[in-house]
Amino acid sequence: MIARYRIGFLIAALALAPACATSGASTSTGGAAAAPAAARAAAPASLPDKAELERLVAEAHAKFAGVADGKNANYIPALDEVPSHLFGVAIVTVNGDVITAGDSDYPFSIQSVSKPFTMAHVMNVEGYAAVQEKIGVEPTGLPFNSKIAIELLKARPVNPMVNAGALAAVSMVDAGSEKQRWQIVNANLEAFAGEKLKVLEDIYDSEYSTAFGNRAIANLLFNYERLYADPEETLRVYTRQCSVGVTAKQLGVMGATLANGGVNPVSGQRVLQEEIVPKVLAVMQTAGFYDESGRWTAEVGLPSKTGVGGGIVTVVPGQMAIVGFSPPLNEAGNSVRAQLAIKHIANALHASVFLPR
Ligand code: GLN
């Protein structure tokens, strides 16, 4: 695993090299024979113009709408029914500007994109150290539904971006009943969105009635004393959390709350203590794309979270959230068109957190 991430960062360095050589104005170091110093592709210090963001969102949507790769998730039968052509792109800035293209008002199931927000809530209430101790924050380098990861990494079994860690996070919510557990989880997601959100009941029924793998994970964790509430209750609340419907726009506001240091830029509400935000973003960076987190880090360099409903949220700290939504997924369960759109926008903005500032 260590080698895997070293390789990831090496690729990041190589990927940046051509941009360094070609972009921006170069400065001479003096003397006719001196080679011009390569200009550095620096990240912009301030929020780009709204007109530029509008242009990029429209461009990304138009450019990738015709991509036909990938397949809807079908292990949750209802997800296979969602029209594959749907494609929305959205940016929400820390000023509360909302910029969209395509199907950005279609409510899709948030699925695993909910995970960083529930983890954030647990860190906010219990502290970062409790999450690090009781769940773990190491990337597994394995698929989101891996059971082997639990066996391999028993001391700190998983991280809250994969199913096992997300179930553990739900079990850490301080609640006296299942009803209260759900109310806390839901209220937290709504605070990030700044709006009421609805559970997509058909998705919930479809997922809960086929959740044999997640039930196994919950029971395995409980067996190792790494689940902190009743396994079936935890499974139900987690599945409900994943079935919450969000639009690309709403997910953008959720992400922009993280970009904005924990204050929702639309409602003005502080949702998260400021010092928790970098912890949340770090876990998203290292594990938000599961076993593709190294590649995504190398190619885009921004904390992100994907879900099998086809949503991806990417956070540009201090500036904005970029969201893509489109149901067809690649092998790792990450939306194909959403990845392409976000990568296009992020790279055009030189938004990687690894670029000099
Ligand atoms: N609810 C889904 C599951 O538990 C979430 C997985 C995902 O979005 N990657 O399998």
Boltz pocket constraint, residues with backbone or C-beta under 6 A from the ligand:
constraints:
  - pocket:
      binder: B
      contacts: [[A, 110], [A, 111], [A, 112], [A, 113], [A, 144], [A, 145], [A, 163], [A, 207], [A, 214], [A, 238], [A, 239], [A, 242], [A, 306], [A, 307], [A, 308], [A, 309], [A, 333]]
      max_distance: 6.0
